Amino acid sequence: MNRKPIFAANWKMNKGPSETEDFAKGFLPNVEHKTFPCDIVIAPPFVSLAKASEMFGNVSSVALAVQNCSQFDAGAYTGEISGLMLKEFFVHYVILGHSERRAIYGETDEFINAKVLKARELNLRPIFCIGETLEEREGGKLEEVLRRQVSVGLAGLEEKGLGDTVIAYEPVWAIGTGVTASAAQAQEAHAFVRSLIAEQFGADAAAKVRIQYGGSVKPGNAAELMACPDIDGALIGGAALEPSSFLGIIENGTA
Ligand code: PGA
Protein backbone atom coordinates (compact mmCIF):
# COMPACT_ATOMS: atom_id res chain seq x y z
CA MET A 1 0.00 0.00 0.00
CA ASN A 2 1.45 3.34 -1.08
CA ARG A 3 0.60 6.01 1.45
CA LYS A 4 1.57 9.60 0.67
CA PRO A 5 3.64 10.91 3.58
CA ILE A 6 2.42 14.03 5.34
CA PHE A 7 4.73 16.53 7.03
CA ALA A 8 2.96 19.00 9.29
CA ALA A 9 4.42 21.99 11.12
CA ASN A 10 2.79 22.53 14.49
CA TRP A 11 3.84 26.04 15.44
CA LYS A 12 2.09 25.83 18.83
CA MET A 13 1.89 29.29 20.47
CA ASN A 14 4.58 30.78 18.24
CA LYS A 15 4.49 33.27 15.36
CA GLY A 16 2.01 36.10 15.14
CA PRO A 17 1.10 37.52 11.72
CA SER A 18 4.39 39.34 11.09
CA GLU A 19 6.54 36.31 11.97
CA THR A 20 4.21 34.19 9.82
CA GLU A 21 4.91 36.53 6.93
CA ASP A 22 8.67 36.27 7.55
CA PHE A 23 8.48 32.48 7.59
CA ALA A 24 6.44 32.46 4.38
CA LYS A 25 8.96 34.69 2.60
CA GLY A 26 11.69 32.20 3.44
CA PHE A 27 9.64 29.10 2.73
CA LEU A 28 7.73 30.04 -0.41
CA PRO A 29 10.61 30.13 -2.91
CA ASN A 30 11.27 26.48 -2.06
CA VAL A 31 7.72 25.20 -2.39
CA GLU A 32 5.97 27.45 -4.91
CA HIS A 33 5.41 25.93 -8.36
CA LYS A 34 6.86 22.64 -7.17
CA THR A 35 5.35 19.26 -6.63
CA PHE A 36 6.32 17.03 -3.74
CA PRO A 37 5.91 13.32 -3.11
CA CYS A 38 4.26 14.28 0.19
CA ASP A 39 1.65 16.60 1.68
CA ILE A 40 3.02 19.70 3.42
CA VAL A 41 0.87 21.25 6.12
CA ILE A 42 1.37 24.31 8.33
CA ALA A 43 -0.59 24.89 11.54
CA PRO A 44 -0.17 28.50 12.71
CA PRO A 45 -1.93 30.02 15.72
CA PHE A 46 -5.49 31.22 14.99
CA VAL A 47 -4.52 34.90 14.88
CA SER A 48 -2.04 34.20 12.09
CA LEU A 49 -4.47 32.30 9.89
CA ALA A 50 -5.48 35.29 7.81
CA LYS A 51 -1.83 36.05 7.06
CA ALA A 52 -1.07 32.37 6.40
CA SER A 53 -3.98 32.00 4.00
CA GLU A 54 -2.94 35.22 2.24
CA MET A 55 0.62 33.89 1.83
CA PHE A 56 -0.12 30.21 1.12
CA GLY A 57 -3.68 30.27 -0.22
CA ASN A 58 -2.53 29.98 -3.83
CA VAL A 59 0.30 27.55 -3.21
CA SER A 60 -0.98 24.13 -4.11
CA SER A 61 1.84 22.27 -2.37
CA VAL A 62 1.00 23.70 1.08
CA ALA A 63 -2.20 23.16 3.07
CA LEU A 64 -3.23 24.93 6.26
CA ALA A 65 -4.18 23.43 9.58
CA VAL A 66 -5.22 24.72 12.97
CA GLN A 67 -4.18 23.39 16.35
CA ASN A 68 -7.63 22.95 17.88
CA CYS A 69 -11.28 23.68 17.22
CA SER A 70 -14.62 23.56 18.98
CA GLN A 71 -16.99 20.61 18.99
CA PHE A 72 -19.83 23.09 18.29
CA ASP A 73 -20.78 25.16 15.25
CA ALA A 74 -21.67 28.47 16.92
CA GLY A 75 -23.11 29.93 20.07
CA ALA A 76 -22.30 30.96 23.63
CA TYR A 77 -18.86 29.34 23.94
CA THR A 78 -16.55 32.13 25.04
CA GLY A 79 -13.04 31.83 23.69
CA GLU A 80 -13.80 29.03 21.25
CA ILE A 81 -13.44 28.86 17.47
CA SER A 82 -15.64 26.68 15.30
CA GLY A 83 -14.69 24.63 12.29
CA LEU A 84 -17.28 26.49 10.22
CA MET A 85 -15.36 29.73 10.75
CA LEU A 86 -12.06 28.06 9.88
CA LYS A 87 -13.26 26.98 6.49
CA GLU A 88 -13.28 30.64 5.43
CA PHE A 89 -9.49 30.60 5.86
CA PHE A 90 -8.89 27.61 3.58
CA VAL A 91 -8.11 25.37 6.52
CA HIS A 92 -8.06 21.69 5.60
CA TYR A 93 -6.66 19.97 8.68
CA VAL A 94 -7.20 20.29 12.40
CA ILE A 95 -4.81 18.95 15.04
CA LEU A 96 -6.89 17.37 17.80
CA GLY A 97 -5.90 15.77 21.07
CA HIS A 98 -2.33 17.06 21.15
CA SER A 99 -0.65 15.92 24.36
CA GLU A 100 -0.20 19.53 25.50
CA ARG A 101 -3.97 20.00 25.30
CA ARG A 102 -4.54 16.72 27.10
CA ALA A 103 -2.01 17.48 29.86
CA ILE A 104 -2.30 21.26 30.34
CA TYR A 105 -5.97 21.84 29.45
CA GLY A 106 -7.39 18.57 30.70
CA GLU A 107 -8.82 17.36 27.40
CA THR A 108 -10.22 13.86 27.81
CA ASP A 109 -10.59 11.14 25.20
CA GLU A 110 -14.36 11.73 25.14
CA PHE A 111 -13.97 15.49 24.64
CA ILE A 112 -11.44 14.95 21.84
CA ASN A 113 -13.82 12.43 20.28
CA ALA A 114 -16.60 15.07 20.10
CA LYS A 115 -14.21 17.36 18.23
CA VAL A 116 -13.08 14.59 15.87
CA LEU A 117 -16.71 13.83 14.97
CA LYS A 118 -17.46 17.51 14.41
CA ALA A 119 -14.38 17.96 12.25
CA ARG A 120 -15.34 14.99 10.08
CA GLU A 121 -18.90 16.31 9.79
CA LEU A 122 -17.45 19.58 8.43
CA ASN A 123 -15.05 17.74 6.14
CA LEU A 124 -12.02 18.99 8.01
CA ARG A 125 -9.30 16.37 8.27
CA PRO A 126 -8.35 15.58 11.85
CA ILE A 127 -4.70 15.08 12.73
CA PHE A 128 -5.57 12.98 15.73
CA CYS A 129 -2.74 12.83 18.29
CA ILE A 130 -2.05 9.97 20.65
CA GLY A 131 0.91 8.89 22.72
CA GLU A 132 2.07 7.64 26.09
CA THR A 133 3.99 9.35 28.89
CA LEU A 134 7.33 7.98 30.05
CA GLU A 135 5.69 6.71 33.23
CA GLU A 136 3.08 4.82 31.21
CA ARG A 137 5.73 3.31 28.92
CA GLU A 138 7.97 2.29 31.79
CA GLY A 139 4.98 0.91 33.68
CA GLY A 140 4.21 -1.43 30.76
CA LYS A 141 1.04 0.50 29.83
CA LEU A 142 1.97 1.55 26.29
CA GLU A 143 -0.54 -0.70 24.51
CA GLU A 144 -3.32 -0.09 27.03
CA VAL A 145 -2.98 3.70 26.68
CA LEU A 146 -2.86 3.66 22.88
CA ARG A 147 -5.81 1.28 22.74
CA ARG A 148 -7.92 3.55 24.93
CA GLN A 149 -6.94 6.72 23.07
CA VAL A 150 -7.76 5.18 19.69
CA SER A 151 -10.95 3.37 20.63
CA VAL A 152 -12.51 6.31 22.52
CA GLY A 153 -11.02 9.11 20.44
CA LEU A 154 -12.22 7.64 17.14
CA ALA A 155 -15.46 6.12 18.41
CA GLY A 156 -18.46 6.69 16.19
CA LEU A 157 -16.41 7.20 13.04
CA GLU A 158 -17.17 3.68 11.88
CA GLU A 159 -20.18 4.66 9.83
CA LYS A 160 -18.70 7.64 8.06
CA GLY A 161 -15.31 6.01 8.01
CA LEU A 162 -11.97 7.39 8.91
CA GLY A 163 -11.94 9.36 5.69
CA ASP A 164 -8.90 11.58 5.57
CA THR A 165 -8.18 11.34 9.27
CA VAL A 166 -4.44 11.29 9.97
CA ILE A 167 -3.08 9.78 13.17
CA ALA A 168 -0.05 11.30 14.88
CA TYR A 169 1.77 9.01 17.27
CA GLU A 170 3.71 11.28 19.59
CA PRO A 171 5.33 9.74 22.65
CA VAL A 172 4.93 12.50 25.25
CA TRP A 173 8.48 11.98 26.54
CA ALA A 174 9.88 12.82 23.10
CA ILE A 175 7.98 16.08 22.54
CA GLY A 176 10.14 19.18 22.79
CA THR A 177 12.74 17.26 24.79
CA GLY A 178 15.32 16.57 22.11
CA VAL A 179 14.86 12.86 22.88
CA THR A 180 13.52 11.01 19.85
CA ALA A 181 12.04 7.56 19.98
CA SER A 182 14.41 5.21 18.21
CA ALA A 183 13.24 4.16 14.78
CA ALA A 184 12.60 0.68 16.19
CA GLN A 185 10.51 2.01 19.10
CA ALA A 186 8.53 4.25 16.76
CA GLN A 187 7.95 1.50 14.20
CA GLU A 188 6.74 -0.89 16.89
CA ALA A 189 4.22 1.62 18.21
CA HIS A 190 3.05 2.56 14.71
CA ALA A 191 2.51 -1.07 13.75
CA PHE A 192 0.50 -1.55 16.94
CA VAL A 193 -1.63 1.55 16.21
CA ARG A 194 -2.26 0.24 12.69
CA SER A 195 -3.41 -3.06 14.17
CA LEU A 196 -5.83 -1.16 16.42
CA ILE A 197 -7.24 0.61 13.37
CA ALA A 198 -7.62 -2.76 11.65
CA GLU A 199 -9.63 -4.08 14.63
CA GLN A 200 -11.87 -1.02 14.76
CA PHE A 201 -12.24 -0.12 11.09
CA GLY A 202 -11.07 -3.13 9.09
CA ALA A 203 -7.92 -4.11 7.27
CA ASP A 204 -8.54 -1.87 4.28
CA ALA A 205 -8.85 1.30 6.40
CA ALA A 206 -5.76 0.29 8.37
CA ALA A 207 -3.72 -0.15 5.22
CA LYS A 208 -4.78 3.30 4.01
CA VAL A 209 -4.57 5.43 7.16
CA ARG A 210 -1.53 7.66 7.47
CA ILE A 211 0.28 7.55 10.81
CA GLN A 212 2.73 10.35 11.45
CA TYR A 213 5.48 10.25 14.03
CA GLY A 214 6.02 13.29 16.27
CA GLY A 215 8.54 14.11 18.95
CA SER A 216 11.85 15.90 18.33
CA VAL A 217 11.91 15.19 14.60
CA LYS A 218 14.82 17.05 12.98
CA PRO A 219 16.54 17.04 9.59
CA GLY A 220 19.13 14.64 11.03
CA ASN A 221 16.73 11.90 12.12
CA ALA A 222 13.96 12.25 9.52
CA ALA A 223 15.38 9.78 7.00
CA GLU A 224 15.78 6.95 9.50
CA LEU A 225 12.31 7.42 10.95
CA MET A 226 10.61 7.75 7.56
CA ALA A 227 12.29 4.58 6.30
CA CYS A 228 10.13 2.58 8.73
CA PRO A 229 7.27 0.82 6.93
CA ASP A 230 4.47 2.11 9.18
CA ILE A 231 5.66 5.73 9.54
CA ASP A 232 3.97 8.03 7.04
CA GLY A 233 5.37 11.46 7.77
CA ALA A 234 5.91 13.66 10.78
CA LEU A 235 4.26 16.22 13.03
CA ILE A 236 6.98 18.71 13.86
CA GLY A 237 7.13 21.38 16.54
CA GLY A 238 10.43 23.11 17.29
CA ALA A 239 12.22 22.16 14.07
CA ALA A 240 9.38 23.50 11.91
CA LEU A 241 9.76 27.07 13.14
CA GLU A 242 12.57 27.75 10.64
CA PRO A 243 11.95 27.30 6.90
CA SER A 244 15.35 25.64 6.38
CA SER A 245 14.93 22.97 9.04
CA PHE A 246 11.29 22.22 8.08
CA LEU A 247 12.47 21.85 4.47
CA GLY A 248 15.40 19.73 5.56
CA ILE A 249 13.01 17.31 7.28
CA ILE A 250 10.78 17.15 4.20
CA GLU A 251 13.72 16.59 1.87
CA ASN A 252 15.51 14.04 4.02
CA GLY A 253 12.26 12.31 4.90
CA THR A 254 11.22 11.82 1.28
CA ALA A 255 14.61 11.18 -0.33
P1 PGA B 1 8.59 18.78 18.81
O1 PGA B 1 6.99 18.83 18.93
O2 PGA B 1 8.92 18.49 17.38
O3 PGA B 1 9.06 20.16 19.24
O4 PGA B 1 9.07 17.71 19.72
C1 PGA B 1 6.19 17.92 18.24
C2 PGA B 1 4.74 18.15 18.57
O5 PGA B 1 4.43 18.52 19.71
O6 PGA B 1 3.86 17.99 17.72
Boltz pocket constraint, residues with backbone or C-beta under 6 A from the ligand:
constraints:
  - pocket:
      binder: B
      contacts: [[A, 10], [A, 170], [A, 174], [A, 175], [A, 176], [A, 177], [A, 178], [A, 214], [A, 215], [A, 216], [A, 217], [A, 235], [A, 236], [A, 237], [A, 238], [A, 239]]
      max_distance: 6.0
